[in-house]
Amino acid sequence: MTNSGTDSQVNQVDKKSEATDTNSKTPKKPVEKRQNVKRNEQESLIYCGPNLPNNMLQRYAVFIDGIPEYLKDEVTKCEEIKMLLVPVEKFAGIEQKIGQNGTVENARFKAVLKYLKEQAV
């Protein structure tokens, strides 16, 4: 006793469930959606502010795993230092704005300079 009627129905369902590309005969693979998964590592940051004394922080220094522990105290004292640690991808735009009077980035740069002068006294 064969069940050829149900076998052909199953085959038809299987063929219908395979989506095919109109330009090729190969089945399309389902498109995977990218999810914003929080990574363990942080993004690379570049410092766009003025040099801090004693080589604590140099302009254009790059940090791969976020702000280093030794800078936490300085960042707490002057929040603008942290604001000038920007993602590497945004560096060019931020650097351009630092050079333009009246921008937020320029004001942050000047605030760090003022902080450094106050610390020197």
C-alpha positions as CSV (number, residue, x, y, z in Angstrom):
1,M,0.0,0.0,0.0
2,T,1.7,3.2,-1.2
3,N,0.7,6.7,-0.3
4,S,1.7,8.4,-3.5
5,G,-1.0,11.0,-3.3
6,T,0.3,12.4,0.0
7,D,3.9,12.2,-1.2
8,S,3.2,14.4,-4.2
9,Q,1.4,16.9,-2.0
10,V,4.4,17.1,0.3
11,N,6.7,17.6,-2.6
12,Q,4.5,20.4,-3.9
13,V,4.5,22.1,-0.6
14,D,8.3,21.8,-0.3
15,K,8.7,23.2,-3.8
16,K,6.4,26.2,-3.0
17,S,8.3,26.9,0.2
18,E,11.6,27.4,-1.6
19,A,11.8,30.9,-2.8
20,T,13.9,31.3,-5.9
21,D,15.6,34.3,-7.3
22,T,14.2,35.4,-10.7
23,N,17.7,35.8,-12.1
24,S,19.0,32.4,-11.1
25,K,17.8,28.9,-10.3
26,T,19.4,28.8,-6.9
27,P,17.2,29.1,-3.8
28,K,17.3,32.4,-2.0
29,K,18.7,32.3,1.5
30,P,16.8,34.1,4.2
31,V,18.1,37.6,4.9
32,E,19.5,37.8,8.4
33,K,18.7,41.0,10.2
34,R,21.5,42.8,11.9
35,Q,20.9,43.3,15.5
36,N,22.4,46.0,17.6
37,V,24.3,43.7,20.0
38,K,26.2,45.3,22.7
39,R,29.8,44.1,22.4
40,N,32.1,43.3,25.2
41,E,34.7,45.6,23.8
42,Q,34.1,49.3,23.4
43,E,34.7,51.3,20.3
44,S,38.0,53.0,19.5
45,L,38.2,56.6,20.7
46,I,40.6,59.4,19.6
47,Y,41.4,62.4,21.8
48,C,41.0,65.7,20.0
49,G,41.8,68.1,22.8
50,P,45.0,69.8,23.8
51,N,47.9,67.9,25.4
52,L,47.7,67.3,29.1
53,P,50.8,67.9,31.2
54,N,53.4,65.1,32.0
55,N,52.4,63.2,28.9
56,M,49.2,62.1,30.6
57,L,47.2,62.5,27.4
58,Q,48.5,63.6,24.0
59,R,46.3,65.0,21.2
60,Y,45.3,62.3,18.7
61,A,46.0,59.5,21.1
62,V,43.8,56.5,20.3
63,F,42.3,54.2,22.9
64,I,40.9,50.8,21.8
65,D,38.9,49.8,24.9
66,G,37.4,53.0,26.1
67,I,38.9,55.6,28.5
68,P,41.8,54.2,30.4
69,E,41.6,54.0,34.2
70,Y,44.5,56.5,34.8
71,L,42.4,59.2,33.0
72,K,39.2,58.8,35.1
73,D,40.3,61.4,37.7
74,E,41.1,64.0,35.1
75,V,37.9,63.4,33.2
76,T,36.0,63.8,36.4
77,K,37.7,67.2,37.1
78,C,37.2,68.4,33.5
79,E,34.3,66.9,31.7
80,E,35.2,68.5,28.4
81,I,38.3,66.1,28.2
82,K,35.8,63.2,28.0
83,M,33.7,65.0,25.4
84,L,36.8,65.4,23.2
85,L,37.4,61.6,23.3
86,V,35.4,60.8,20.2
87,P,34.8,57.7,18.1
88,V,37.5,57.4,15.4
89,E,34.8,57.3,12.7
90,K,33.7,60.9,13.7
91,F,37.2,62.3,14.0
92,A,37.4,64.3,10.8
93,G,34.2,66.1,11.4
94,I,35.0,66.9,15.0
95,E,38.5,68.1,14.2
96,Q,37.0,70.4,11.6
97,K,34.5,71.8,14.1
98,I,37.2,72.4,16.7
99,G,38.9,74.8,14.3
100,Q,35.6,76.8,13.8
101,N,34.9,79.5,16.3
102,G,31.4,79.4,17.8
103,T,31.0,75.6,17.6
104,V,30.4,73.4,20.6
105,E,33.6,71.4,19.9
106,N,35.6,74.6,19.7
107,A,34.1,75.7,23.1
108,R,35.1,72.4,24.6
109,F,38.6,72.6,23.4
110,K,38.9,76.1,24.9
111,A,37.4,74.9,28.1
112,V,40.2,72.3,28.4
113,L,42.8,75.0,27.7
114,K,41.3,77.1,30.5
115,Y,41.2,74.1,32.9
116,L,44.9,73.5,32.1
117,K,45.8,77.1,32.8
118,E,44.0,77.0,36.1
119,Q,45.8,73.8,37.1
120,A,49.2,75.4,36.3
121,V,48.7,78.2,38.9
